[in-house]
Amino acid sequence: HSSAGKTIGSFSKRDSRGDDHEILVARLIDRPIRPIIDEGWRFDTQILTWVLSFDHAHPPEPLAICAASAALAISDV
C-alpha cells in the first residue's frame, strides 16, 4: 500500500510540531547564537540541549542558552 501512497494510519506523533513553550525556548536559544555563526556558513548544524536533572526551583532555559553559546564558542563553527 505504501508504494501507492495509501499508507494506513496517521503521521508519527513524535514528528509533530512542538508545543508553544518548546518553540519559544528554541527561539530563545537560537536568537543569541545566530551572530556567532559566520554569514557564509552553509552546512546543516544542530545544537541540542538536554535537561538531565531538574529541581523545579531553577528554570533550565537560561542554562540552555549559555550552554549553546559556550558550545559554539569552543567549536570550529
N, C-alpha and C positions, 0 to 999 in steps of 0.2 A: 504493500500500500504506500509506503513512503516514497517510492520512485514515481508514483503518480500524483504526489502532493496531497495524499489523503491520510496523513498521519493521525492516528487515533489519540485523543487526549488533548490536554492544553499545554501551553508552554511551561517550562520548569519555573517554579516559584522563586528559586534561588537566583535566576537570571533576571528577575523583575527589577524595576526601579526601587531604590531605597526610600525609606520614609523621609519626611521633611527634615527631621533632626540630622539624619545621616548626610543628607545633601548639604545642609548648612555647615556641618563640621568639615566636610570635604572642601567646601569653598573657603572656609577659614584657613585651612591648611594650604590650599592652592594659591590664594592671592598673594601672600607674602613671599612665596618662593619663586614666583614667575620671574621677577627681575634678576634672580641669581643665575638663571639659565641663559646661556648665550642666545642671541637672536637667530643665529644660523643653525641651531640645534634642530635636526630633523629626524631624530630617532625616537621610536616609541619608548617612553620611560615611565616607570611606575614607582611611586614612593608609597609604601604601605606602612601603616602604623597599627599596632595591636595593643590592646589593653590586657596585660597579663594578670594584674591584680587591681582590685577596686574596693575602696573602703567607704564609699557613699558620702564621705565628708569633703573630699577634694575632687574637683572636676578634672577628668583626664584630657580634655581638649587643649588647654594651654601647653601641657607637656607634649602632646602630639605635634603641635605647631612647632615647638622648639626642637623636637627630635627630627622632624622632617628637614628643617633648616640646617641642623647640625650634620645630618647625613649628606646633604648636598655640599656643605662646606668642606667636608673631608673627602668627597668623591672627585672623580675626574670630569664630572659634568660641569 
